[in-house]
């Protein structure tokens, strides 16, 4: 369900295994998780119960101490202000870990002299290590529901770089609703070519 893009070259990768391999090479974990565990309208408590084993395993992997469900939609009070906190390039002093249950969003990852974007949707688990320069926004339907993990909730504060790099990248989501011709051809990334 994810789409990995390298904007300057318009390289577009939609194969889960290729996305996983390319992101792993960049130090980013990407996995596809089963979504059938709970109905789409399940409560946050039901979600946390249904995914308890995965939540505990992820805590062991990353030293996270808490997990919770975030759920926003266009009617969420303060949504614009919330999005404005995270749509400018920043880092965190802890990992940003998300398992997407519903909705779509787009992460931009600024790695060295390269910017990659990862559009995430239902079933995608993305783990962005602490210190990674990145920014995030929602796709057009302004909806996302996700499980988040925290090492220390006080640490999940954006530290802005002020680089302005984010202004050079349009948050264009493809998503399942995208009906037009793809802007790029699906290719295997080979930046050494
Ligand atoms: Fe962030």
Backbone and ligand atoms as CSV (ligand in chain L), in Angstrom:
chain,resi,resn,atom,element,x,y,z
A,1,UNK,N,N,0.834,-1.215,0.000
A,1,UNK,CA,C,0.000,0.000,0.000
A,1,UNK,C,C,0.865,1.259,0.000
A,2,UNK,N,N,2.133,1.094,0.281
A,2,UNK,CA,C,2.987,2.295,0.330
A,2,UNK,C,C,3.497,2.630,-1.069
A,3,UNK,N,N,3.936,3.864,-1.228
A,3,UNK,CA,C,4.585,4.299,-2.463
A,3,UNK,C,C,5.854,5.036,-2.050
A,4,UNK,N,N,7.004,4.546,-2.522
A,4,UNK,CA,C,8.289,5.173,-2.226
A,4,UNK,C,C,8.740,5.942,-3.450
A,5,UNK,N,N,9.074,7.202,-3.254
A,5,UNK,CA,C,9.495,8.022,-4.390
A,5,UNK,C,C,10.787,8.761,-4.052
A,6,UNK,N,N,11.571,8.952,-5.092
A,6,UNK,CA,C,12.770,9.774,-4.994
A,6,UNK,C,C,12.529,10.947,-5.935
A,7,UNK,N,N,11.986,12.052,-5.407
A,7,UNK,CA,C,11.396,13.098,-6.243
A,7,UNK,C,C,12.254,13.642,-7.390
A,8,UNK,N,N,13.547,13.956,-7.174
A,8,UNK,CA,C,14.249,14.592,-8.297
A,8,UNK,C,C,14.300,13.706,-9.531
A,9,UNK,N,N,14.429,12.403,-9.308
A,9,UNK,CA,C,14.521,11.481,-10.442
A,9,UNK,C,C,13.167,10.912,-10.820
A,10,UNK,N,N,12.140,11.233,-10.018
A,10,UNK,CA,C,10.805,10.669,-10.229
A,10,UNK,C,C,10.832,9.146,-10.277
A,11,UNK,N,N,11.660,8.578,-9.456
A,11,UNK,CA,C,11.643,7.127,-9.347
A,11,UNK,C,C,10.515,6.739,-8.403
A,12,UNK,N,N,9.672,5.828,-8.828
A,12,UNK,CA,C,8.498,5.433,-8.061
A,12,UNK,C,C,8.557,3.927,-7.831
A,13,UNK,N,N,8.494,3.525,-6.571
A,13,UNK,CA,C,8.584,2.116,-6.219
A,13,UNK,C,C,7.333,1.736,-5.438
A,14,UNK,N,N,6.610,0.739,-5.931
A,14,UNK,CA,C,5.345,0.362,-5.296
A,14,UNK,C,C,5.327,-1.081,-4.801
A,15,UNK,N,N,6.372,-1.826,-5.090
A,15,UNK,CA,C,6.447,-3.204,-4.619
A,15,UNK,C,C,6.855,-3.203,-3.152
A,16,UNK,N,N,6.069,-3.894,-2.315
A,16,UNK,CA,C,6.360,-3.908,-0.881
A,16,UNK,C,C,7.785,-4.378,-0.601
A,17,UNK,N,N,8.203,-5.445,-1.282
A,17,UNK,CA,C,9.530,-5.991,-1.000
A,17,UNK,C,C,10.626,-5.023,-1.432
A,18,UNK,N,N,10.418,-4.329,-2.549
A,18,UNK,CA,C,11.432,-3.366,-3.008
A,18,UNK,C,C,11.457,-2.137,-2.104
A,19,UNK,N,N,10.274,-1.710,-1.650
A,19,UNK,CA,C,10.233,-0.583,-0.710
A,19,UNK,C,C,10.978,-0.954,0.566
A,20,UNK,N,N,10.714,-2.171,1.054
A,20,UNK,CA,C,11.372,-2.609,2.290
A,20,UNK,C,C,12.887,-2.641,2.122
A,21,UNK,N,N,13.351,-3.189,1.004
A,21,UNK,CA,C,14.796,-3.308,0.767
A,21,UNK,C,C,15.440,-1.932,0.617
A,22,UNK,N,N,14.802,-1.057,-0.147
A,22,UNK,CA,C,15.373,0.281,-0.361
A,22,UNK,C,C,15.415,1.089,0.928
A,23,UNK,N,N,14.348,1.011,1.720
A,23,UNK,CA,C,14.326,1.767,2.972
A,23,UNK,C,C,15.286,1.163,3.986
A,24,UNK,N,N,15.411,-0.166,4.004
A,24,UNK,CA,C,16.350,-0.808,4.930
A,24,UNK,C,C,17.768,-0.322,4.653
A,25,UNK,N,N,18.094,-0.143,3.372
A,25,UNK,CA,C,19.428,0.338,3.010
A,25,UNK,C,C,19.657,1.761,3.511
A,26,UNK,N,N,18.570,2.472,3.774
A,26,UNK,CA,C,18.662,3.846,4.263
A,26,UNK,C,C,18.459,3.924,5.775
A,27,UNK,N,N,18.353,2.759,6.431
A,27,UNK,CA,C,18.217,2.723,7.885
A,27,UNK,C,C,16.795,2.878,8.379
A,28,UNK,N,N,15.818,2.738,7.472
A,28,UNK,CA,C,14.406,2.911,7.830
A,28,UNK,C,C,13.723,1.548,7.755
A,29,UNK,N,N,13.021,1.165,8.813
A,29,UNK,CA,C,12.277,-0.107,8.802
A,29,UNK,C,C,10.918,0.094,8.173
A,30,UNK,N,N,10.569,-0.795,7.247
A,30,UNK,CA,C,9.231,-0.785,6.653
A,30,UNK,C,C,8.725,-2.225,6.605
A,31,UNK,N,N,7.484,-2.428,7.078
A,31,UNK,CA,C,6.880,-3.760,7.053
A,31,UNK,C,C,5.411,-3.645,6.700
A,32,UNK,N,N,4.864,-4.738,6.198
A,32,UNK,CA,C,3.419,-4.823,5.994
A,32,UNK,C,C,2.843,-5.695,7.102
A,33,UNK,N,N,1.845,-5.203,7.801
A,33,UNK,CA,C,1.225,-5.949,8.890
A,33,UNK,C,C,-0.231,-6.269,8.524
A,34,UNK,N,N,-0.700,-7.376,9.109
A,34,UNK,CA,C,-2.070,-7.837,8.907
A,34,UNK,C,C,-3.075,-6.819,9.449
A,35,UNK,N,N,-4.061,-6.481,8.635
A,35,UNK,CA,C,-5.069,-5.497,9.045
A,35,UNK,C,C,-6.389,-6.142,9.457
A,36,UNK,N,N,-6.488,-7.445,9.289
A,36,UNK,CA,C,-7.790,-8.099,9.467
A,36,UNK,C,C,-8.117,-8.392,10.927
A,37,UNK,N,N,-7.229,-7.986,11.828
A,37,UNK,CA,C,-7.388,-8.327,13.243
A,37,UNK,C,C,-8.619,-7.679,13.873
A,38,UNK,N,N,-8.946,-6.479,13.426
A,38,UNK,CA,C,-10.075,-5.748,14.010
A,38,UNK,C,C,-10.879,-5.074,12.904
A,39,UNK,N,N,-12.172,-4.856,13.116
A,39,UNK,CA,C,-12.956,-4.099,12.132
A,39,UNK,C,C,-12.504,-2.653,12.085
A,40,UNK,N,N,-12.792,-1.986,10.989
A,40,UNK,CA,C,-12.324,-0.611,10.781
A,40,UNK,C,C,-12.828,0.335,11.861
A,41,UNK,N,N,-13.993,0.032,12.443
A,41,UNK,CA,C,-14.554,0.950,13.440
A,41,UNK,C,C,-14.266,0.506,14.875
A,42,UNK,N,N,-13.285,-0.376,15.056
A,42,UNK,CA,C,-12.958,-0.861,16.400
A,42,UNK,C,C,-12.459,0.289,17.272
A,43,UNK,N,N,-12.724,0.189,18.562
A,43,UNK,CA,C,-12.266,1.229,19.487
A,43,UNK,C,C,-10.752,1.154,19.629
A,44,UNK,N,N,-10.173,2.239,20.140
A,44,UNK,CA,C,-8.727,2.249,20.378
A,44,UNK,C,C,-8.335,1.111,21.314
A,45,UNK,N,N,-9.156,0.873,22.331
A,45,UNK,CA,C,-8.854,-0.189,23.285
A,45,UNK,C,C,-8.852,-1.554,22.590
A,46,UNK,N,N,-9.816,-1.756,21.688
A,46,UNK,CA,C,-9.891,-3.027,20.962
A,46,UNK,C,C,-8.679,-3.195,20.046
A,47,UNK,N,N,-8.242,-2.104,19.441
A,47,UNK,CA,C,-7.064,-2.155,18.574
A,47,UNK,C,C,-5.829,-2.544,19.388
A,48,UNK,N,N,-5.648,-1.902,20.531
A,48,UNK,CA,C,-4.464,-2.175,21.349
A,48,UNK,C,C,-4.484,-3.614,21.874
A,49,UNK,N,N,-5.678,-4.124,22.159
A,49,UNK,CA,C,-5.787,-5.512,22.605
A,49,UNK,C,C,-5.476,-6.472,21.468
A,50,UNK,N,N,-6.026,-6.184,20.288
A,50,UNK,CA,C,-5.850,-7.077,19.138
A,50,UNK,C,C,-4.393,-7.155,18.698
A,51,UNK,N,N,-3.659,-6.062,18.840
A,51,UNK,CA,C,-2.265,-6.030,18.390
A,51,UNK,C,C,-1.284,-6.080,19.567
A,52,UNK,N,N,-1.751,-6.589,20.702
A,52,UNK,CA,C,-0.915,-6.578,21.914
A,52,UNK,C,C,0.419,-7.279,21.692
A,53,UNK,N,N,0.411,-8.402,20.980
A,53,UNK,CA,C,1.662,-9.146,20.778
A,53,UNK,C,C,2.646,-8.329,19.943
A,54,UNK,N,N,2.156,-7.709,18.860
A,54,UNK,CA,C,3.033,-6.892,18.006
A,54,UNK,C,C,3.522,-5.653,18.757
A,55,UNK,N,N,2.632,-5.084,19.556
A,55,UNK,CA,C,3.007,-3.887,20.321
A,55,UNK,C,C,4.133,-4.223,21.300
A,56,UNK,N,N,4.008,-5.357,21.982
A,56,UNK,CA,C,5.042,-5.748,22.948
A,56,UNK,C,C,6.349,-6.080,22.234
A,57,UNK,N,N,6.254,-6.758,21.092
A,57,UNK,CA,C,7.466,-7.095,20.342
A,57,UNK,C,C,8.177,-5.820,19.870
A,58,UNK,N,N,7.398,-4.861,19.410
A,58,UNK,CA,C,7.999,-3.597,18.967
A,58,UNK,C,C,8.648,-2.865,20.144
A,59,UNK,N,N,8.031,-2.937,21.307
A,59,UNK,CA,C,8.632,-2.316,22.494
A,59,UNK,C,C,10.000,-2.930,22.773
A,60,UNK,N,N,10.083,-4.259,22.643
A,60,UNK,CA,C,11.369,-4.920,22.879
A,60,UNK,C,C,12.395,-4.499,21.832
A,61,UNK,N,N,11.939,-4.384,20.562
A,61,UNK,CA,C,12.872,-4.036,19.481
A,61,UNK,C,C,13.479,-2.658,19.671
A,62,UNK,N,N,12.645,-1.712,20.122
A,62,UNK,CA,C,13.113,-0.327,20.126
A,62,UNK,C,C,13.203,0.326,21.484
A,63,UNK,N,N,12.917,-0.433,22.551
A,63,UNK,CA,C,12.971,0.177,23.878
A,63,UNK,C,C,11.839,1.158,24.117
A,64,UNK,N,N,10.719,0.948,23.449
A,64,UNK,CA,C,9.585,1.850,23.636
A,64,UNK,C,C,8.854,1.466,24.918
A,65,UNK,N,N,8.295,2.461,25.583
A,65,UNK,CA,C,7.650,2.191,26.871
A,65,UNK,C,C,6.131,2.289,26.804
A,66,UNK,N,N,5.618,3.022,25.822
A,66,UNK,CA,C,4.170,3.131,25.701
A,66,UNK,C,C,3.766,3.060,24.234
A,67,UNK,N,N,2.485,2.731,24.015
A,67,UNK,CA,C,1.913,2.751,22.673
A,67,UNK,C,C,0.489,3.261,22.782
A,68,UNK,N,N,0.032,3.918,21.743
A,68,UNK,CA,C,-1.331,4.439,21.755
A,68,UNK,C,C,-1.844,4.592,20.339
A,69,UNK,N,N,-3.131,4.890,20.237
A,69,UNK,CA,C,-3.769,5.054,18.934
A,69,UNK,C,C,-4.038,6.538,18.714
A,70,UNK,N,N,-3.565,7.061,17.584
A,70,UNK,CA,C,-3.916,8.423,17.182
A,70,UNK,C,C,-4.949,8.314,16.068
A,71,UNK,N,N,-5.948,9.177,16.108
A,71,UNK,CA,C,-7.050,9.095,15.150
A,71,UNK,C,C,-7.472,10.514,14.803
A,72,UNK,N,N,-7.184,10.966,13.593
A,72,UNK,CA,C,-7.602,12.306,13.196
A,72,UNK,C,C,-8.346,12.251,11.874
A,73,UNK,N,N,-9.228,13.198,11.703
A,73,UNK,CA,C,-10.010,13.313,10.472
A,73,UNK,C,C,-10.262,14.806,10.251
A,74,UNK,N,N,-10.888,15.174,9.129
A,74,UNK,CA,C,-11.035,16.607,8.834
A,74,UNK,C,C,-11.795,17.379,9.907
A,75,UNK,N,N,-12.591,16.682,10.729
A,75,UNK,CA,C,-13.360,17.372,11.772
A,75,UNK,C,C,-12.596,17.478,13.086
A,76,UNK,N,N,-11.405,16.924,13.160
A,76,UNK,CA,C,-10.645,16.975,14.406
A,76,UNK,C,C,-10.296,18.420,14.758
A,77,UNK,N,N,-10.692,18.894,15.937
A,77,UNK,CA,C,-10.365,20.272,16.317
A,77,UNK,C,C,-8.861,20.509,16.306
A,78,UNK,N,N,-8.459,21.617,15.722
A,78,UNK,CA,C,-7.039,21.969,15.724
A,78,UNK,C,C,-6.205,21.193,14.729
A,79,UNK,N,N,-6.860,20.543,13.758
A,79,UNK,CA,C,-6.097,19.703,12.819
A,79,UNK,C,C,-5.054,20.511,12.048
A,80,UNK,N,N,-5.433,21.693,11.570
A,80,UNK,CA,C,-4.475,22.493,10.799
A,80,UNK,C,C,-3.244,22.840,11.635
A,81,UNK,N,N,-3.471,23.215,12.885
A,81,UNK,CA,C,-2.346,23.554,13.755
A,81,UNK,C,C,-1.485,22.316,14.020
A,82,UNK,N,N,-2.139,21.167,14.160
A,82,UNK,CA,C,-1.414,19.921,14.398
A,82,UNK,C,C,-0.525,19.595,13.199
A,83,UNK,N,N,-1.104,19.704,12.001
A,83,UNK,CA,C,-0.343,19.396,10.790
A,83,UNK,C,C,0.804,20.391,10.606
A,84,UNK,N,N,0.555,21.648,10.969
A,84,UNK,CA,C,1.584,22.677,10.781
A,84,UNK,C,C,2.801,22.441,11.673
A,85,UNK,N,N,2.634,21.660,12.730
A,85,UNK,CA,C,3.772,21.360,13.608
A,85,UNK,C,C,4.745,20.401,12.930
A,86,UNK,N,N,4.219,19.576,12.020
A,86,UNK,CA,C,5.035,18.467,11.528
A,86,UNK,C,C,5.315,18.513,10.030
A,87,UNK,N,N,4.790,19.561,9.335
A,87,UNK,CA,C,5.013,19.608,7.888
A,87,UNK,C,C,6.238,20.438,7.504
A,88,UNK,N,N,7.054,20.773,8.488
A,88,UNK,CA,C,8.335,21.449,8.232
A,88,UNK,C,C,9.458,20.528,8.706
A,89,UNK,N,N,10.569,20.604,8.018
A,89,UNK,CA,C,11.641,19.659,8.325
A,89,UNK,C,C,12.044,19.725,9.797
A,90,UNK,N,N,12.132,18.541,10.413
A,90,UNK,CA,C,12.466,18.466,11.829
A,90,UNK,C,C,13.091,17.114,12.162
A,91,UNK,N,N,13.574,17.024,13.381
A,91,UNK,CA,C,14.022,15.740,13.914
A,91,UNK,C,C,13.319,15.522,15.257
A,92,UNK,N,N,13.445,14.293,15.766
A,92,UNK,CA,C,12.984,13.997,17.126
A,92,UNK,C,C,14.123,13.330,17.874
A,93,UNK,N,N,14.065,13.420,19.202
A,93,UNK,CA,C,15.083,12.746,20.004
A,93,UNK,C,C,14.665,11.317,20.319
A,94,UNK,N,N,13.602,10.845,19.667
A,94,UNK,CA,C,13.273,9.422,19.726
A,94,UNK,C,C,12.690,8.987,18.393
A,95,UNK,N,N,12.597,7.668,18.214
A,95,UNK,CA,C,12.104,7.138,16.943
A,95,UNK,C,C,10.659,7.580,16.703
A,96,UNK,N,N,10.274,7.669,15.418
A,96,UNK,CA,C,8.879,7.901,15.049
A,96,UNK,C,C,8.393,6.587,14.438
A,97,UNK,N,N,7.511,5.906,15.151
A,97,UNK,CA,C,7.077,4.563,14.752
A,97,UNK,C,C,5.574,4.566,14.569
A,98,UNK,N,N,5.128,4.164,13.403
A,98,UNK,CA,C,3.706,4.222,13.087
A,98,UNK,C,C,3.265,2.942,12.385
A,99,UNK,N,N,2.143,2.368,12.838
A,99,UNK,CA,C,1.451,1.317,12.081
A,99,UNK,C,C,0.123,1.915,11.657
A,100,UNK,N,N,-0.068,2.079,10.357
A,100,UNK,CA,C,-1.233,2.779,9.848
A,100,UNK,C,C,-2.433,1.826,9.761
A,101,UNK,N,N,-3.513,2.239,10.429
A,101,UNK,CA,C,-4.753,1.450,10.420
A,101,UNK,C,C,-5.724,1.969,9.367
A,102,UNK,N,N,-5.750,3.264,9.155
A,102,UNK,CA,C,-6.680,3.880,8.186
A,102,UNK,C,C,-6.112,5.223,7.757
A,103,UNK,N,N,-6.550,5.695,6.594
A,103,UNK,CA,C,-6.095,6.977,6.073
A,103,UNK,C,C,-4.741,6.859,5.395
A,104,UNK,N,N,-4.269,8.000,4.907
A,104,UNK,CA,C,-2.983,8.012,4.211
A,104,UNK,C,C,-2.221,9.290,4.551
A,105,UNK,N,N,-0.898,9.159,4.594
A,105,UNK,CA,C,-0.049,10.312,4.826
A,105,UNK,C,C,1.256,10.141,4.081
A,106,UNK,N,N,2.070,11.190,4.086
A,106,UNK,CA,C,3.314,11.122,3.330
A,106,UNK,C,C,4.471,11.645,4.193
A,107,UNK,N,N,5.461,10.787,4.361
A,107,UNK,CA,C,6.696,11.153,5.048
A,107,UNK,C,C,7.726,11.562,4.009
A,108,UNK,N,N,8.400,12.668,4.243
A,108,UNK,CA,C,9.575,13.038,3.461
A,108,UNK,C,C,10.790,12.800,4.348
A,109,UNK,N,N,11.756,12.069,3.827
A,109,UNK,CA,C,12.959,11.729,4.573
A,109,UNK,C,C,14.148,12.388,3.891
A,110,UNK,N,N,14.832,13.251,4.623
A,110,UNK,CA,C,15.991,13.968,4.073
A,110,UNK,C,C,17.234,13.253,4.581
A,111,UNK,N,N,17.825,12.467,3.700
A,111,UNK,CA,C,18.922,11.588,4.081
A,111,UNK,C,C,20.164,11.990,3.292
A,112,UNK,N,N,21.119,12.588,3.968
A,112,UNK,CA,C,22.293,13.077,3.253
A,112,UNK,C,C,21.875,14.161,2.273
A,113,UNK,N,N,22.235,13.994,1.007
A,113,UNK,CA,C,21.849,15.000,0.006
A,113,UNK,C,C,20.628,14.551,-0.788
A,114,UNK,N,N,19.889,13.594,-0.256
A,114,UNK,CA,C,18.756,13.023,-0.982
A,114,UNK,C,C,17.462,13.185,-0.166
A,115,UNK,N,N,16.363,13.403,-0.867
A,115,UNK,CA,C,15.052,13.415,-0.216
A,115,UNK,C,C,14.216,12.291,-0.824
A,116,UNK,N,N,13.698,11.413,0.005
A,116,UNK,CA,C,12.782,10.369,-0.443
A,116,UNK,C,C,11.432,10.628,0.203
A,117,UNK,N,N,10.360,10.273,-0.483
A,117,UNK,CA,C,9.052,10.362,0.147
A,117,UNK,C,C,8.445,8.974,0.238
A,118,UNK,N,N,7.772,8.723,1.345
A,118,UNK,CA,C,7.082,7.452,1.543
A,118,UNK,C,C,5.632,7.752,1.852
A,119,UNK,N,N,4.762,7.432,0.917
A,119,UNK,CA,C,3.326,7.572,1.156
A,119,UNK,C,C,2.869,6.297,1.840
A,120,UNK,N,N,2.307,6.448,3.034
A,120,UNK,CA,C,1.898,5.266,3.797
A,120,UNK,C,C,0.372,5.182,3.858
A,121,UNK,N,N,-0.120,3.952,3.913
A,121,UNK,CA,C,-1.557,3.706,3.999
A,121,UNK,C,C,-1.822,2.510,4.890
A,122,UNK,N,N,-3.062,2.059,4.943
A,122,UNK,CA,C,-3.436,0.980,5.850
A,122,UNK,C,C,-2.563,-0.263,5.675
A,123,UNK,N,N,-2.061,-0.765,6.811
A,123,UNK,CA,C,-1.234,-1.971,6.794
A,123,UNK,C,C,0.255,-1.690,6.770
A,124,UNK,N,N,0.649,-0.420,6.623
A,124,UNK,CA,C,2.069,-0.074,6.564
A,124,UNK,C,C,2.604,0.235,7.959
A,125,UNK,N,N,3.759,-0.351,8.285
A,125,UNK,CA,C,4.484,-0.019,9.522
A,125,UNK,C,C,5.790,0.648,9.100
A,126,UNK,N,N,6.018,1.853,9.592
A,126,UNK,CA,C,7.234,2.593,9.262
A,126,UNK,C,C,7.914,3.009,10.562
A,127,UNK,N,N,9.236,2.794,10.612
A,127,UNK,CA,C,10.006,3.197,11.797
A,127,UNK,C,C,11.129,4.114,11.352
A,128,UNK,N,N,11.002,5.400,11.707
A,128,UNK,CA,C,11.995,6.419,11.348
A,128,UNK,C,C,12.883,6.643,12.574
A,129,UNK,N,N,14.174,6.321,12.475
A,129,UNK,CA,C,15.037,6.426,13.661
A,129,UNK,C,C,15.173,7.859,14.165
A,130,UNK,N,N,15.410,7.981,15.465
A,130,UNK,CA,C,15.610,9.302,16.062
A,130,UNK,C,C,16.746,10.022,15.338
A,131,UNK,N,N,16.613,11.327,15.222
A,131,UNK,CA,C,17.658,12.113,14.578
A,131,UNK,C,C,17.521,12.226,13.072
A,132,UNK,N,N,16.625,11.430,12.465
A,132,UNK,CA,C,16.421,11.496,11.011
A,132,UNK,C,C,15.693,12.793,10.657
A,133,UNK,N,N,16.225,13.573,9.722
A,133,UNK,CA,C,15.517,14.780,9.302
A,133,UNK,C,C,14.371,14.360,8.391
A,134,UNK,N,N,13.180,14.853,8.702
A,134,UNK,CA,C,11.983,14.416,7.982
A,134,UNK,C,C,10.867,15.434,8.187
A,135,UNK,N,N,9.791,15.279,7.432
A,135,UNK,CA,C,8.552,15.989,7.711
A,135,UNK,C,C,7.408,15.128,7.217
A,136,UNK,N,N,6.179,15.496,7.618
A,136,UNK,CA,C,5.024,14.615,7.378
A,136,UNK,C,C,3.774,15.446,7.175
A,137,UNK,N,N,2.919,14.988,6.290
A,137,UNK,CA,C,1.588,15.580,6.222
A,137,UNK,C,C,0.586,14.516,5.756
A,138,UNK,N,N,-0.665,14.870,5.826
A,138,UNK,CA,C,-1.710,13.930,5.423
A,138,UNK,C,C,-2.025,14.084,3.947
A,139,UNK,N,N,-2.609,13.044,3.357
A,139,UNK,CA,C,-3.084,13.113,1.985
A,139,UNK,C,C,-4.428,13.861,1.960
A,140,UNK,N,N,-5.010,13.941,0.775
A,140,UNK,CA,C,-6.126,14.853,0.564
A,140,UNK,C,C,-7.316,14.619,1.487
A,141,UNK,N,N,-7.532,13.382,1.893
A,141,UNK,CA,C,-8.708,13.134,2.742
A,141,UNK,C,C,-8.458,13.497,4.212
A,142,UNK,N,N,-7.228,13.948,4.505
A,142,UNK,CA,C,-6.898,14.444,5.853
A,142,UNK,C,C,-7.388,13.495,6.948
A,143,UNK,N,N,-7.023,12.236,6.770
A,143,UNK,CA,C,-7.477,11.231,7.713
A,143,UNK,C,C,-6.318,10.290,7.994
A,144,UNK,N,N,-6.101,9.988,9.259
A,144,UNK,CA,C,-5.150,8.920,9.577
A,144,UNK,C,C,-5.484,8.346,10.944
A,145,UNK,N,N,-5.335,7.029,11.017
A,145,UNK,CA,C,-5.469,6.330,12.284
A,145,UNK,C,C,-4.280,5.398,12.376
A,146,UNK,N,N,-3.563,5.471,13.476
A,146,UNK,CA,C,-2.318,4.712,13.558
A,146,UNK,C,C,-1.988,4.369,14.997
A,147,UNK,N,N,-1.242,3.266,15.166
A,147,UNK,CA,C,-0.646,2.967,16.462
A,147,UNK,C,C,0.716,3.653,16.486
A,148,UNK,N,N,1.014,4.326,17.583
A,148,UNK,CA,C,2.307,4.992,17.767
A,148,UNK,C,C,3.005,4.385,18.978
A,149,UNK,N,N,4.322,4.333,18.901
A,149,UNK,CA,C,5.127,3.865,20.040
A,149,UNK,C,C,6.002,5.007,20.513
A,150,UNK,N,N,6.277,5.024,21.808
A,150,UNK,CA,C,7.093,6.091,22.365
A,150,UNK,C,C,8.159,5.532,23.310
A,151,UNK,N,N,9.360,6.096,23.226
A,151,UNK,CA,C,10.389,5.803,24.221
A,151,UNK,C,C,10.173,6.702,25.435
A,152,UNK,N,N,9.696,7.892,25.160
A,152,UNK,CA,C,9.431,8.865,26.215
A,152,UNK,C,C,8.534,9.901,25.561
A,153,UNK,N,N,7.294,9.981,25.985
A,153,UNK,CA,C,6.359,10.862,25.284
A,153,UNK,C,C,6.838,12.306,25.271
A,154,UNK,N,N,7.658,12.691,26.243
A,154,UNK,CA,C,8.182,14.055,26.265
A,154,UNK,C,C,9.181,14.270,25.131
A,155,UNK,N,N,9.722,13.155,24.605
A,155,UNK,CA,C,10.741,13.285,23.565
A,155,UNK,C,C,10.171,13.499,22.183
A,156,UNK,N,N,8.864,13.259,22.018
A,156,UNK,CA,C,8.306,13.346,20.674
A,156,UNK,C,C,7.889,14.782,20.381
A,157,UNK,N,N,8.902,15.599,20.307
A,157,UNK,CA,C,8.738,17.027,20.053
A,157,UNK,C,C,9.547,17.344,18.808
A,158,UNK,N,N,8.980,18.118,17.872
A,158,UNK,CA,C,9.770,18.441,16.684
A,158,UNK,C,C,10.877,19.443,16.980
A,159,UNK,N,N,12.075,19.139,16.527
A,159,UNK,CA,C,13.200,20.075,16.572
A,159,UNK,C,C,13.407,20.545,15.141
A,160,UNK,N,N,13.003,21.775,14.854
A,160,UNK,CA,C,13.017,22.256,13.474
A,160,UNK,C,C,14.426,22.562,13.005
A,161,UNK,N,N,14.700,22.178,11.759
A,161,UNK,CA,C,16.014,22.476,11.184
A,161,UNK,C,C,16.034,23.863,10.558
A,162,UNK,N,N,14.850,24.347,10.143
A,162,UNK,CA,C,14.798,25.647,9.492
A,162,UNK,C,C,15.433,25.666,8.118
A,163,UNK,N,N,15.653,24.487,7.538
A,163,UNK,CA,C,16.361,24.411,6.249
A,163,UNK,C,C,15.515,24.946,5.090
A,164,UNK,N,N,14.180,24.846,5.217
A,164,UNK,CA,C,13.304,25.251,4.124
A,164,UNK,C,C,13.231,24.234,2.999
A,165,UNK,N,N,13.929,23.101,3.133
A,165,UNK,CA,C,13.917,22.071,2.088
A,165,UNK,C,C,12.494,21.588,1.837
A,166,UNK,N,N,11.685,21.568,2.879
A,166,UNK,CA,C,10.308,21.093,2.745
A,166,UNK,C,C,9.519,21.896,1.723
A,167,UNK,N,N,9.883,23.160,1.526
A,167,UNK,CA,C,9.135,23.991,0.574
A,167,UNK,C,C,9.372,23.567,-0.868
A,168,UNK,N,N,10.409,22.772,-1.100
A,168,UNK,CA,C,10.744,22.359,-2.462
A,168,UNK,C,C,10.011,21.093,-2.887
A,169,UNK,N,N,9.187,20.540,-1.987
A,169,UNK,CA,C,8.576,19.245,-2.281
A,169,UNK,C,C,7.069,19.296,-2.060
A,170,UNK,N,N,6.323,19.076,-3.122
A,170,UNK,CA,C,4.870,19.039,-3.027
A,170,UNK,C,C,4.428,17.695,-2.445
A,171,UNK,N,N,3.541,17.714,-1.464
A,171,UNK,CA,C,3.055,16.454,-0.900
A,171,UNK,C,C,1.963,15.828,-1.766
A,172,UNK,N,N,2.373,15.290,-2.897
A,172,UNK,CA,C,1.409,14.694,-3.825
A,172,UNK,C,C,1.250,13.216,-3.515
A,173,UNK,N,N,0.070,12.844,-3.096
A,173,UNK,CA,C,-0.195,11.449,-2.792
A,173,UNK,C,C,-0.783,10.766,-4.020
A,174,UNK,N,N,-0.335,9.556,-4.290
A,174,UNK,CA,C,-0.966,8.748,-5.328
A,174,UNK,C,C,-2.209,8.080,-4.732
A,175,UNK,N,N,-1.967,7.164,-3.830
A,175,UNK,CA,C,-3.054,6.506,-3.116
A,175,UNK,C,C,-3.977,5.721,-4.012
A,176,UNK,N,N,-4.867,4.963,-3.415
A,176,UNK,CA,C,-5.804,4.151,-4.195
A,176,UNK,C,C,-6.793,4.992,-4.971
A,177,UNK,N,N,-6.961,6.279,-4.580
A,177,UNK,CA,C,-7.939,7.126,-5.267
A,177,UNK,C,C,-7.341,7.799,-6.502
A,178,UNK,N,N,-6.039,7.624,-6.688
A,178,UNK,CA,C,-5.396,8.302,-7.816
A,178,UNK,C,C,-5.765,7.574,-9.097
A,179,UNK,N,N,-6.441,8.260,-10.007
A,179,UNK,CA,C,-6.987,7.583,-11.184
A,179,UNK,C,C,-6.228,7.920,-12.461
A,180,UNK,N,N,-5.393,8.938,-12.421
A,180,UNK,CA,C,-4.713,9.372,-13.642
A,180,UNK,C,C,-3.501,8.531,-13.982
A,181,UNK,N,N,-2.868,8.932,-15.049
A,181,UNK,CA,C,-1.634,8.284,-15.469
A,181,UNK,C,C,-0.560,8.517,-14.416
A,182,UNK,N,N,0.197,7.497,-14.085
A,182,UNK,CA,C,1.297,7.658,-13.152
A,182,UNK,C,C,2.327,8.635,-13.721
A,183,UNK,N,N,2.815,9.491,-12.855
A,183,UNK,CA,C,3.814,10.466,-13.298
A,183,UNK,C,C,5.129,9.782,-13.646
A,184,UNK,N,N,5.417,8.678,-12.996
A,184,UNK,CA,C,6.667,7.973,-13.258
A,184,UNK,C,C,6.407,6.500,-13.476
A,185,UNK,N,N,7.376,5.813,-13.987
A,185,UNK,CA,C,7.257,4.382,-14.194
A,185,UNK,C,C,7.821,3.684,-12.975
A,186,UNK,N,N,7.201,2.592,-12.585
A,186,UNK,CA,C,7.727,1.820,-11.466
A,186,UNK,C,C,9.058,1.215,-11.873
A,187,UNK,N,N,10.064,1.523,-11.113
A,187,UNK,CA,C,11.396,1.026,-11.459
A,187,UNK,C,C,12.079,0.507,-10.218
A,188,UNK,N,N,13.097,-0.273,-10.417
A,188,UNK,CA,C,13.955,-0.685,-9.313
A,188,UNK,C,C,15.013,0.385,-9.137
A,189,UNK,N,N,15.130,0.863,-7.911
A,189,UNK,CA,C,16.091,1.939,-7.676
A,189,UNK,C,C,17.508,1.400,-7.757
A,190,UNK,N,N,18.332,2.084,-8.492
A,190,UNK,CA,C,19.751,1.739,-8.521
A,190,UNK,C,C,20.499,3.050,-8.641
A,191,UNK,N,N,20.797,3.614,-7.462
A,191,UNK,CA,C,21.437,4.925,-7.506
A,191,UNK,C,C,22.902,4.866,-7.881
A,192,UNK,N,N,23.434,3.637,-8.026
A,192,UNK,CA,C,24.828,3.525,-8.455
A,192,UNK,C,C,24.939,3.421,-9.968
A,193,UNK,N,N,23.772,3.338,-10.620
A,193,UNK,CA,C,23.808,3.175,-12.073
A,193,UNK,C,C,24.233,4.488,-12.738
L,1,LIG,FE,FE,8.178,13.809,12.978
